[in-house]
């Protein structure tokens, strides 16, 4: 699947909805952008919160799940180092 899109004055492009749906890229999601020669490659990144959903038992969900996972991981690593 491919599409021709226009680059705006700030260097932005709009990824067509059909492509976003195909790769499951949601609003607010992140992509890894890299250049290989004269080719630009964009790869959607999975949310840390989605990736580790259910790995930690908590009493209530924090507002920022990604931040919660980072802090929980730091605490776990600290406890393993001692």
N, C-alpha and C positions, 0 to 999 in steps of 0.2 A: 504494500500500500504506500502510495506517495502522494504528495500534493505540492503545488506551486503556491508559495505565499510571498507577500511583499515585506521587506524589512523597512520599518519606519525610521524617522529621523533620530531616534534614540537607540537604534540597533535591535529593537524588539520585533518578534514575529509572533503571529497567532497560530497555535497548533490547532488544526481543524478538529471539530468535535468527534468525527468518526475515528480519527487516529488516537485522540485522548481516550476514547472509550475502549478501543482495541487494546491499548497498553495499560488500561485502568489507572490513568493519571487523573487525579481529582484536583479541584480548586484548592490552592494552598500547598499542593504537593511540591516536591523537589525533584529536579533532574540533574544528572551529572552531564556536563557539557565538555567535550574535548575535541581537539583538532588532530587529525591524522593527515598530514600533507595539506591538501586543499579541501579536505572533506570534514564537515562538522558532524559529530555524533552526539546525540542526546539520549541518555538512558534514564528512565524514571527510577527514583529511589524509593524503597519501601520505608514507611514510617517505623521508627523504633518501637513506638507504642503498639502498632499493629503487629509487628514481628514477634514481640514478646508478650502479647496479650495472654493473660492467664498464668504467666510464669510466677507472678508474685501475688500472694493473698493479702488484700487490703480491706479495711472496713468501709472506706468510701473512696470514690474516684477523685483524684486531684484534677484541677482545671487543665493543667499542661502535662499530659501523659509522657511526652518525650523528656521533659525536665525531671519528672518523677523517676523514670527509668535510669537516667544518668545518675541521680543522687543515690538510688538504691544500689546501683552497680558500684559506685564509689564506696559506699558503706560495706558492701560485700568484700571488695578487694582489700579494704583496710582491715577487716576482720580476718582475712586469710593471711595477711602479712605478719600478724602477731603470733 
